Amino acid sequence: MNSQSNRSVPELFSDAVGQLAKLVGNEFDLARAELSEKANQAGRAAAMIGAGAVFLIPALVLLLFALSSALIRSGFSDPVAYLLTGGGAALVSVAFMVMGLSRLSGDALKPSVTLDQVQRDKTAAKEMVR
């Protein structure tokens, strides 16, 4: 066997290609793990949105009836009181949906660790070739 200092250029090139192949394989493993984690994060976010909606509906109905009743007692007509109450509830629900959707945005789910690592590996590979 050749010692490290007496290795030929083809042997060194072969080792470099082997190391690069191993690096690419490791990057794919990292990407797969990170994407799996991001998919789990998206699933948990969707579950939280769903659970919040299920628990909020009965309570919200009762609160909206109480608010409408208070508006009616304070002098608003029935249709106006119900319209104001329903409009306010719609605004609150839109705010919750926007917050949930922001957790599912492309930036939140982007595999940033993998992308950073690939960029570092790309730089290291360029340095190896020089």
C-alpha positions as CSV (number, residue, x, y, z in Angstrom):
1,M,0.0,0.0,0.0
2,N,1.1,3.5,-0.7
3,S,1.7,5.9,2.2
4,Q,-0.3,9.1,2.3
5,S,2.6,11.1,0.9
6,N,3.3,8.8,-2.0
7,R,-0.3,8.7,-3.5
8,S,-0.7,9.3,-7.2
9,V,-3.0,12.0,-8.7
10,P,-5.5,9.4,-9.9
11,E,-5.7,7.9,-6.4
12,L,-6.2,11.4,-4.9
13,F,-8.8,12.2,-7.5
14,S,-10.6,8.9,-6.8
15,D,-10.6,9.6,-3.1
16,A,-11.9,13.2,-3.7
17,V,-14.7,11.9,-5.9
18,G,-15.6,9.2,-3.3
19,Q,-15.7,11.8,-0.5
20,L,-17.8,14.1,-2.7
21,A,-20.3,11.2,-3.3
22,K,-20.4,10.5,0.4
23,L,-21.0,14.2,1.1
24,V,-23.8,14.4,-1.4
25,G,-25.4,11.3,0.2
26,N,-25.1,12.9,3.6
27,E,-26.7,16.1,2.3
28,F,-29.6,14.1,0.9
29,D,-30.1,12.4,4.3
30,L,-30.0,15.8,6.0
31,A,-32.5,17.2,3.5
32,R,-34.8,14.2,4.0
33,A,-34.7,14.6,7.8
34,E,-35.3,18.3,7.7
35,L,-38.1,18.0,5.2
36,S,-39.7,15.4,7.4
37,E,-39.4,17.7,10.4
38,K,-41.0,20.6,8.4
39,A,-43.8,18.3,7.3
40,N,-44.4,17.4,11.0
41,Q,-44.4,21.1,11.8
42,A,-47.0,21.8,9.2
43,G,-49.1,18.9,10.4
44,R,-49.0,20.2,14.0
45,A,-49.9,23.7,12.8
46,A,-52.9,22.4,10.9
47,A,-53.9,20.3,13.9
48,M,-53.7,23.3,16.2
49,I,-55.8,25.4,13.8
50,G,-58.4,22.6,13.6
51,A,-58.5,22.0,17.4
52,G,-58.8,25.7,18.0
53,A,-61.7,25.9,15.6
54,V,-63.5,22.9,17.2
55,F,-63.2,24.3,20.7
56,L,-64.0,27.8,19.8
57,I,-67.2,27.2,17.9
58,P,-69.6,26.5,20.8
59,A,-68.1,29.2,23.0
60,L,-68.2,31.7,20.2
61,V,-71.8,31.1,19.4
62,L,-72.8,31.7,23.0
63,L,-70.6,34.8,23.3
64,L,-72.0,36.2,20.0
65,F,-75.6,35.7,21.2
66,A,-74.7,37.4,24.5
67,L,-73.1,40.3,22.6
68,S,-76.1,40.6,20.2
69,S,-78.5,40.6,23.2
70,A,-76.5,43.4,24.9
71,L,-76.6,45.4,21.7
72,I,-80.3,44.9,21.3
73,R,-80.8,46.0,25.0
74,S,-78.7,49.1,24.4
75,G,-81.0,50.3,21.6
76,F,-79.8,48.7,18.4
77,S,-82.4,46.9,16.2
78,D,-82.2,43.1,16.0
79,P,-80.7,43.0,12.4
80,V,-78.1,45.7,13.1
81,A,-77.0,44.0,16.4
82,Y,-76.7,40.6,14.7
83,L,-74.8,42.2,11.7
84,L,-72.3,44.0,14.0
85,T,-71.8,40.8,16.0
86,G,-71.3,38.6,12.9
87,G,-69.0,41.1,11.3
88,G,-66.8,41.3,14.4
89,A,-66.7,37.5,14.6
90,A,-65.7,37.3,10.9
91,L,-62.8,39.7,11.4
92,V,-61.5,37.7,14.4
93,S,-61.7,34.4,12.5
94,V,-59.9,35.9,9.5
95,A,-57.1,37.0,11.9
96,F,-56.7,33.5,13.2
97,M,-56.7,32.0,9.7
98,V,-54.0,34.5,8.6
99,M,-51.8,33.5,11.6
100,G,-52.2,29.9,10.8
101,L,-51.4,30.3,7.2
102,S,-48.3,32.3,8.0
103,R,-47.0,29.2,9.9
104,L,-47.5,27.3,6.7
105,S,-45.7,29.8,4.5
106,G,-42.8,28.8,2.2
107,D,-40.2,30.6,4.4
108,A,-41.4,28.9,7.5
109,L,-41.1,25.5,5.9
110,K,-38.0,26.0,3.9
111,P,-35.2,23.6,4.8
112,S,-32.8,26.4,5.7
113,V,-30.3,24.2,7.6
114,T,-29.9,21.9,4.6
115,L,-29.6,24.9,2.2
116,D,-26.9,26.5,4.4
117,Q,-25.0,23.2,4.6
118,V,-25.1,22.6,0.8
119,Q,-23.8,26.1,0.3
120,R,-20.9,25.5,2.7
121,D,-20.2,22.1,1.0
122,K,-20.3,23.8,-2.4
123,T,-17.7,26.3,-1.2
124,A,-15.5,23.5,0.3
125,A,-15.7,21.5,-3.0
126,K,-14.6,24.5,-5.0
127,E,-11.6,24.9,-2.6
128,M,-10.7,21.2,-3.0
129,V,-10.6,21.6,-6.8
130,R,-8.3,24.5,-6.7
